[in-house]
């Protein structure tokens, strides 16, 4: 073997090592975070009860993060997702508790309405060529008003125990079934993005709409389907949200939007650095909630949660930009 070949081989191995370190850095950071809190509060943090609680309680955030991930991949924002979540949860409560609909019909209705809201978002964005930030913010605020009107600004409780059992009461290995719903969704989305034509088109549109259009991709159709999928998944998150407590609160749930974006952008720095990916988002959700849980057990005040999530979003976006070589963000 010549000296030139040896140098080239060494450089190749160094590049691979650096790439692997970048891909799994968040996983290592999560392990370090767990170790720190396990050392600081071993009796309360490092127990199976704590981890099963973290895994089960964050299923709603996982699904919401995956919902906004779809349009983000195509270069759009969906700021209405959290409002769709709350509206869908309230729709389940109103139809099931007040109108007496069977829980199955209430769930199907809520998901169908969620898909319809996504179609409305897509219609305004694509027909009028308005930025997705403006339309989804307006639609989300409109939905918030509808939710308050529909519920008379009151919490509606008494949702069918069948839903509660399927979300949080029934468990596998001590973890509520809600966790496995989020995990299954992340795996399905990963498979779609990696191994299907539809997933590749979505990634292609996100990389460059004009290039995708010139290569025969129907960009508007891809963007429309991504927005519909986002609202549909947000509605599913709303169904899970209603099943967590058996009730619907018109004033909660919207606070999940910031953590969802933080998880999506942080996920873009791991496993598949430089692009939004479901598995990275899943990992990011539990990395963030581990930090919140540990700080809470250490006696941190409630405002620390906002500081943590807000700081995480800024850091996550900054890191994703470093991974992309600090190229200007382009969202159509």
C-alpha positions as CSV (number, residue, x, y, z in Angstrom):
1,X,0.0,0.0,0.0
2,X,1.4,3.4,-1.0
3,X,1.7,6.4,1.3
4,X,-0.8,8.2,-0.8
5,X,-3.4,5.4,-0.5
6,X,-2.8,5.3,3.3
7,X,-3.4,9.0,3.6
8,X,-6.6,8.8,1.5
9,X,-7.8,5.9,3.6
10,X,-7.1,7.7,6.8
11,X,-8.9,10.8,5.6
12,X,-11.9,8.6,4.6
13,X,-12.1,7.0,8.0
14,X,-11.9,10.4,9.7
15,X,-14.7,11.7,7.6
16,X,-16.9,8.7,8.4
17,X,-16.1,9.0,12.1
18,X,-17.0,12.7,12.1
19,X,-20.2,11.9,10.2
20,X,-21.2,9.2,12.6
21,X,-20.4,11.4,15.6
22,X,-22.7,14.1,14.2
23,X,-25.5,11.6,13.5
24,X,-25.5,10.2,17.0
25,X,-24.5,13.2,19.0
26,X,-28.0,13.8,20.3
27,X,-28.3,10.2,21.4
28,X,-25.1,10.6,23.3
29,X,-26.3,13.9,24.8
30,X,-29.5,12.2,25.9
31,X,-27.5,9.5,27.7
32,X,-25.3,12.1,29.4
33,X,-28.4,14.0,30.5
34,X,-29.9,10.8,32.0
35,X,-26.7,10.1,33.8
36,X,-26.5,13.6,35.3
37,X,-30.1,13.4,36.7
38,X,-29.7,9.8,37.8
39,X,-26.7,10.9,39.9
40,X,-28.4,14.1,41.2
41,X,-31.8,12.5,42.1
42,X,-31.3,8.7,41.9
43,X,-34.3,7.8,44.1
44,X,-36.9,9.7,42.1
45,X,-35.5,10.1,38.5
46,X,-33.7,6.8,37.8
47,X,-36.8,4.6,38.2
48,X,-38.9,2.7,35.7
49,X,-42.0,4.5,36.9
50,X,-40.4,7.9,35.9
51,X,-39.4,6.6,32.4
52,X,-42.7,4.9,31.8
53,X,-44.4,8.2,32.7
54,X,-42.2,10.2,30.4
55,X,-42.7,7.8,27.5
56,X,-46.5,7.6,27.9
57,X,-47.2,11.2,28.7
58,X,-45.5,12.6,25.6
59,X,-47.3,10.7,22.9
60,X,-49.4,13.8,22.1
61,X,-46.3,15.9,21.6
62,X,-44.7,13.2,19.5
63,X,-47.7,13.0,17.1
64,X,-48.0,16.8,16.9
65,X,-44.2,17.1,16.2
66,X,-44.6,14.5,13.4
67,X,-47.6,16.4,12.1
68,X,-45.7,19.7,11.6
69,X,-42.7,17.7,10.3
70,X,-44.6,16.8,7.0
71,X,-45.1,20.4,5.7
72,X,-41.6,21.4,7.1
73,X,-40.1,18.7,4.9
74,X,-41.9,20.3,1.9
75,X,-40.8,23.8,2.9
76,X,-44.0,25.0,4.6
77,X,-44.9,25.9,8.1
78,X,-48.2,24.8,9.8
79,X,-48.8,27.1,12.8
80,X,-52.4,25.9,13.1
81,X,-51.5,22.4,14.1
82,X,-51.8,22.9,17.9
83,X,-55.1,24.7,17.4
84,X,-56.3,21.7,15.3
85,X,-55.3,19.5,18.1
86,X,-57.3,21.4,20.7
87,X,-60.3,21.8,18.3
88,X,-60.3,18.1,17.5
89,X,-60.2,17.1,21.2
90,X,-63.1,19.5,21.9
91,X,-65.0,18.1,19.0
92,X,-64.6,14.6,20.4
93,X,-65.8,15.9,23.8
94,X,-68.8,17.8,22.5
95,X,-70.1,15.1,20.2
96,X,-69.5,12.2,22.6
97,X,-70.5,13.8,25.9
98,X,-73.1,16.4,25.0
99,X,-74.6,15.0,21.8
100,X,-74.3,11.3,22.7
101,X,-72.4,10.1,19.7
102,X,-70.6,6.8,20.0
103,X,-66.9,7.4,20.7
104,X,-65.9,5.7,17.4
105,X,-68.0,8.1,15.4
106,X,-66.7,11.1,17.4
107,X,-63.1,10.0,16.6
108,X,-63.7,9.6,12.9
109,X,-65.5,12.9,12.7
110,X,-62.7,14.7,14.5
111,X,-60.1,13.3,12.1
112,X,-62.2,14.0,9.1
113,X,-62.6,17.6,10.2
114,X,-58.9,17.8,10.7
115,X,-58.2,16.7,7.2
116,X,-60.8,19.3,5.9
117,X,-58.9,22.1,7.8
118,X,-55.7,21.0,6.1
119,X,-57.4,21.3,2.8
120,X,-58.6,24.8,3.6
121,X,-55.0,25.8,4.5
122,X,-53.7,24.3,1.3
123,X,-56.4,26.1,-0.8
124,X,-55.6,29.5,0.5
125,X,-51.8,29.0,0.4
126,X,-51.6,27.5,-3.1
127,X,-54.5,29.4,-4.9
128,X,-53.7,32.9,-3.5
129,X,-49.9,32.2,-3.3
130,X,-49.8,33.4,0.3
131,X,-47.0,32.3,2.7
132,X,-48.0,29.4,4.8
133,X,-47.0,31.2,8.0
134,X,-49.7,33.8,7.5
135,X,-52.5,31.4,6.5
136,X,-51.9,28.8,9.1
137,X,-51.6,31.5,11.8
138,X,-54.9,33.0,10.8
139,X,-56.7,29.6,10.5
140,X,-55.3,28.6,13.9
141,X,-56.5,31.7,15.6
142,X,-59.9,31.2,14.0
143,X,-60.0,27.7,15.3
144,X,-59.2,28.9,18.8
145,X,-62.2,31.2,18.7
146,X,-64.4,28.3,17.4
147,X,-63.1,26.1,20.2
148,X,-64.0,28.7,22.9
149,X,-67.4,29.2,21.3
150,X,-68.2,25.5,21.0
151,X,-67.2,24.8,24.6
152,X,-68.5,28.0,26.1
153,X,-64.9,28.5,27.4
154,X,-65.4,25.5,29.8
155,X,-63.7,22.2,30.2
156,X,-65.9,19.3,29.1
157,X,-65.3,16.0,30.9
158,X,-66.8,12.6,30.8
159,X,-65.4,11.3,27.5
160,X,-66.0,7.6,27.0
161,X,-63.7,5.4,29.1
162,X,-63.2,3.2,26.0
163,X,-61.0,6.0,24.5
164,X,-59.2,6.5,27.9
165,X,-58.5,2.8,28.2
166,X,-57.0,2.6,24.7
167,X,-54.8,5.6,25.3
168,X,-53.5,5.7,28.8
169,X,-55.0,2.9,31.0
170,X,-54.0,-0.1,29.0
171,X,-50.3,-0.7,29.1
172,X,-47.6,-2.8,27.6
173,X,-44.4,-3.3,29.7
174,X,-45.8,-0.7,32.1
175,X,-45.9,2.0,29.4
176,X,-49.3,3.4,28.2
177,X,-50.4,2.4,24.7
178,X,-50.2,6.0,23.6
179,X,-46.4,5.7,23.5
180,X,-46.6,2.8,21.0
181,X,-49.0,4.8,18.8
182,X,-46.4,7.6,18.5
183,X,-43.6,5.1,17.9
184,X,-45.5,3.3,15.2
185,X,-46.3,6.5,13.5
186,X,-42.7,7.6,13.5
187,X,-41.6,4.3,12.0
188,X,-44.3,4.4,9.3
189,X,-43.3,8.0,8.4
190,X,-39.6,7.0,8.3
191,X,-40.4,4.1,5.9
192,X,-42.5,6.4,3.7
193,X,-39.8,9.1,3.4
194,X,-37.0,6.6,2.8
195,X,-38.6,4.0,0.6
196,X,-41.6,5.3,-1.3
197,X,-41.9,7.6,-4.3
198,X,-44.3,9.9,-2.4
199,X,-41.7,10.4,0.3
200,X,-39.0,11.1,-2.1
201,X,-41.1,13.6,-3.9
202,X,-41.8,15.3,-0.6
203,X,-38.0,15.6,0.1
204,X,-37.3,16.7,-3.4
205,X,-39.9,19.6,-3.2
206,X,-38.4,20.7,0.1
207,X,-34.9,20.8,-1.4
208,X,-36.0,23.1,-4.2
209,X,-39.4,23.6,-5.6
210,X,-38.4,25.0,-9.0
211,X,-35.9,22.1,-9.6
212,X,-38.6,19.6,-8.6
213,X,-41.1,21.3,-10.9
214,X,-38.7,21.2,-13.8
215,X,-38.2,17.5,-13.2
216,X,-41.9,16.7,-13.5
217,X,-42.9,16.7,-9.8
218,X,-46.4,18.2,-9.3
219,X,-45.2,20.6,-6.5
220,X,-48.6,22.1,-5.6
221,X,-50.1,18.6,-5.2
222,X,-47.2,17.5,-3.0
223,X,-47.6,20.7,-0.8
224,X,-51.4,20.2,-0.6
225,X,-51.1,16.6,0.5
226,X,-48.4,17.6,3.1
227,X,-50.7,20.2,4.6
228,X,-53.7,17.9,4.7
229,X,-51.5,15.2,6.3
230,X,-50.3,17.7,8.9
231,X,-53.8,18.7,10.0
232,X,-55.0,15.0,9.9
233,X,-52.1,14.0,12.2
234,X,-52.7,17.0,14.4
235,X,-56.4,15.8,14.8
236,X,-55.2,12.4,15.7
237,X,-53.0,14.0,18.4
238,X,-56.1,15.8,19.6
239,X,-57.9,12.4,19.9
240,X,-55.0,11.2,22.0
241,X,-55.1,14.4,24.0
242,X,-58.8,13.8,24.8
243,X,-58.0,10.2,25.8
244,X,-55.2,11.2,28.2
245,X,-57.6,12.7,30.8
246,X,-61.1,11.9,29.5
247,X,-61.8,15.6,29.0
248,X,-61.1,18.6,26.7
249,X,-59.8,22.0,27.9
250,X,-60.2,24.8,25.4
251,X,-57.3,26.8,26.9
252,X,-54.6,24.0,26.9
253,X,-52.8,22.2,24.2
254,X,-51.8,25.3,22.2
255,X,-48.7,25.5,24.3
256,X,-47.4,22.4,22.6
257,X,-46.6,24.2,19.4
258,X,-43.3,25.6,20.5
259,X,-42.0,22.2,21.9
260,X,-43.1,20.5,18.7
261,X,-41.1,22.9,16.5
262,X,-38.1,22.6,18.9
263,X,-38.3,18.8,18.5
264,X,-38.7,18.9,14.7
265,X,-35.7,21.2,14.2
266,X,-33.6,19.5,16.8
267,X,-34.4,16.2,15.1
268,X,-33.0,17.7,11.9
269,X,-29.5,17.6,13.5
270,X,-29.4,13.9,14.3
271,X,-29.6,10.5,12.5
272,X,-30.1,12.2,9.2
273,X,-28.3,15.6,9.7
274,X,-29.5,18.4,7.4
275,X,-33.1,17.3,6.9
276,X,-36.2,16.8,9.0
277,X,-36.7,13.2,9.9
278,X,-39.3,11.3,12.0
279,X,-36.8,9.2,14.1
280,X,-34.7,12.2,15.0
281,X,-37.9,14.1,16.0
282,X,-39.0,11.2,18.2
283,X,-35.6,11.1,19.9
284,X,-35.7,14.9,20.3
285,X,-39.0,14.9,22.1
286,X,-37.8,12.5,24.7
287,X,-34.5,14.3,25.0
288,X,-36.4,17.6,25.8
289,X,-38.8,16.0,28.2
290,X,-36.0,14.3,30.0
291,X,-34.5,17.7,30.6
292,X,-37.8,19.1,31.8
293,X,-38.5,16.2,34.1
294,X,-35.0,16.2,35.6
295,X,-35.1,20.0,36.3
296,X,-38.6,19.7,37.9
297,X,-37.3,16.9,40.2
298,X,-34.5,19.2,41.2
299,X,-37.0,21.8,42.3
300,X,-36.9,24.1,39.3
301,X,-39.8,26.6,39.1
302,X,-42.5,26.3,36.4
303,X,-41.0,29.1,34.3
304,X,-38.0,26.9,33.6
305,X,-40.1,24.8,31.2
306,X,-40.6,27.9,28.9
307,X,-36.9,28.8,29.2
308,X,-35.9,25.3,28.3
309,X,-38.2,24.9,25.3
310,X,-37.6,28.4,24.0
311,X,-33.8,28.0,24.3
312,X,-34.0,24.5,22.8
313,X,-35.8,25.9,19.7
314,X,-33.2,28.6,19.1
315,X,-30.3,26.2,19.6
316,X,-32.0,23.6,17.5
317,X,-32.5,26.0,14.5
318,X,-29.0,27.3,14.9
319,X,-27.5,23.8,14.9
320,X,-29.6,22.7,11.9
321,X,-28.3,25.8,10.0
322,X,-24.7,24.8,10.9
323,X,-25.4,21.3,9.5
324,X,-26.7,22.9,6.3
325,X,-23.6,25.0,6.0
326,X,-25.3,28.2,7.2
327,X,-27.2,28.4,3.9
328,X,-30.2,30.8,4.0
329,X,-33.5,29.2,4.8
330,X,-35.8,29.1,1.8
331,X,-39.5,28.3,2.3
332,X,-40.9,29.2,-1.0
